[in-house]
Amino acid sequence: MIAETLPSVALYPHFVLVAFVRAQLVVGDTFAKWNEMNTLMNHNENYKNYRAVVATIDAPCVPFMGVLTRDLVMIEEGNADWSTEAQDGGTPETPVPNVAKMLMITNALRTNLLRFKAHRYEIDISVDPLMGEFLEFLNGNCVEVRAIDEL
């Protein structure tokens, strides 16, 4: 079994060298944009660069859902669902819902998602005919969803 994998393992340095040479061929504007995107999406300091840009940008924008998901997981895992703190009105015998946690979740959703969802996105079909075909397909083939009380 090991003898069978040795030839393929010997090829790895070759592939690394080929990838390095191809990376060196990417120059100019493409490489500058690559570096710009790497700087923007750097995960150090909790996506500080990305958060600064998103805070100042107006719609239309599709936010990176990975950052929102990370925020929601950190809020969920780092805060109790119930509070026994006297300042919140709870006691060890009668805990109360952790309102601060719910406000953190609301704030994360508002700043990262709902702010962009509130705007209408205009799509110019003349610029992208394929998008127009896709929207026509959706309009003709999707079933209308109705509320339960309308049924």
C-alpha positions in Angstrom: 0.0 0.0 0.0 2.8 2.5 0.9 4.7 1.6 -2.2 1.7 2.5 -4.4 1.4 6.0 -2.8 5.1 6.9 -3.1 5.1 7.8 -6.8 2.2 10.2 -6.3 3.8 11.7 -3.2 6.9 12.4 -5.3 4.9 14.5 -7.7 3.7 17.0 -5.1 6.8 19.2 -5.2 6.3 19.4 -9.0 2.7 20.6 -8.6 3.8 23.1 -6.0 6.4 24.4 -8.4 3.9 24.7 -11.3 1.4 26.5 -9.0 4.2 29.0 -8.0 5.2 29.6 -11.6 1.6 30.2 -12.6 1.1 32.6 -9.7 4.1 34.5 -10.8 2.5 34.9 -14.2 -0.5 36.7 -12.7 0.7 40.3 -12.7 -0.7 43.8 -12.9 -4.2 44.7 -12.1 -5.3 41.1 -11.4 -2.6 40.6 -8.8 -3.4 44.0 -7.2 -7.1 43.1 -7.0 -6.1 39.8 -5.4 -4.1 41.5 -2.8 -6.9 44.0 -2.2 -9.4 41.2 -1.6 -7.0 39.4 0.7 -6.6 42.5 2.7 -10.3 43.1 2.9 -11.2 39.6 3.9 -8.4 39.0 6.3 -9.8 37.2 9.3 -7.3 38.8 11.8 -8.8 41.2 14.3 -12.3 39.6 13.7 -12.6 40.8 10.1 -11.8 44.4 11.0 -11.2 45.6 7.5 -14.4 43.9 6.1 -16.5 45.3 8.9 -15.3 48.8 8.3 -16.2 48.6 4.6 -19.6 47.1 5.3 -20.4 49.7 7.9 -19.9 52.5 5.3 -21.4 50.9 2.2 -24.9 51.4 0.8 -27.1 48.9 -0.9 -26.9 47.0 -3.2 -24.6 44.7 -1.3 -24.6 41.0 -0.6 -22.9 40.6 2.7 -20.5 37.7 3.5 -22.7 35.3 5.4 -19.7 33.6 7.0 -19.0 36.7 9.2 -22.7 36.9 10.3 -22.8 33.2 11.0 -19.6 33.5 13.1 -21.1 36.4 15.0 -24.3 34.5 15.8 -22.4 31.4 16.9 -20.2 33.5 19.2 -23.3 35.2 20.7 -25.1 31.9 21.2 -22.1 30.0 22.7 -20.8 32.9 24.8 -24.0 34.0 26.5 -26.5 32.2 28.7 -30.1 31.9 27.5 -31.3 32.7 31.1 -30.0 35.3 33.5 -29.9 35.0 37.2 -28.4 38.4 37.7 -30.3 40.7 40.1 -29.8 43.7 37.7 -31.8 41.8 35.1 -34.5 40.9 37.6 -33.5 37.3 38.0 -32.5 35.1 40.9 -30.9 31.6 41.0 -34.4 30.2 41.8 -36.2 32.2 39.1 -34.0 33.0 36.1 -35.3 35.4 33.5 -34.6 35.4 29.7 -31.3 37.0 28.9 -32.5 40.2 27.1 -28.9 41.4 26.5 -28.3 38.2 24.4 -31.4 38.8 22.3 -30.4 42.4 21.7 -26.9 41.2 20.5 -28.6 38.8 18.1 -30.9 41.5 16.8 -28.0 44.0 16.4 -26.0 41.4 14.4 -28.9 40.6 12.1 -29.7 44.3 11.6 -26.2 45.5 10.8 -25.2 42.5 8.6 -28.3 41.5 6.9 -31.6 43.4 7.3 -30.0 46.8 6.4 -29.3 45.4 2.9 -32.6 43.5 2.5 -34.6 46.7 3.0 -33.5 48.1 -0.4 -35.0 47.2 -3.7 -32.5 45.9 -6.2 -33.0 47.0 -9.8 -31.8 44.5 -12.4 -31.2 45.8 -15.9 -32.1 42.9 -18.1 -30.7 44.5 -21.2 -27.2 44.3 -19.7 -27.5 40.6 -18.8 -30.1 38.8 -21.0 -29.3 35.5 -19.2 -30.6 37.1 -15.9 -33.8 38.1 -17.7 -34.3 34.6 -18.9 -33.7 33.3 -15.4 -36.2 35.8 -13.9 -38.8 34.9 -16.5 -38.3 31.2 -15.7 -38.8 32.0 -12.0 -42.0 33.9 -12.7 -43.5 31.2 -14.9 -42.5 28.1 -12.9 -42.7 29.0 -9.2 -45.7 28.2 -7.2 -47.2 31.1 -5.2 -46.9 30.7 -1.5 -49.9 31.7 0.5 -50.5 32.1 4.2 -52.2 29.3 6.0 -55.3 31.4 6.8 -55.8 32.1 3.1 -56.2 28.4 2.2 
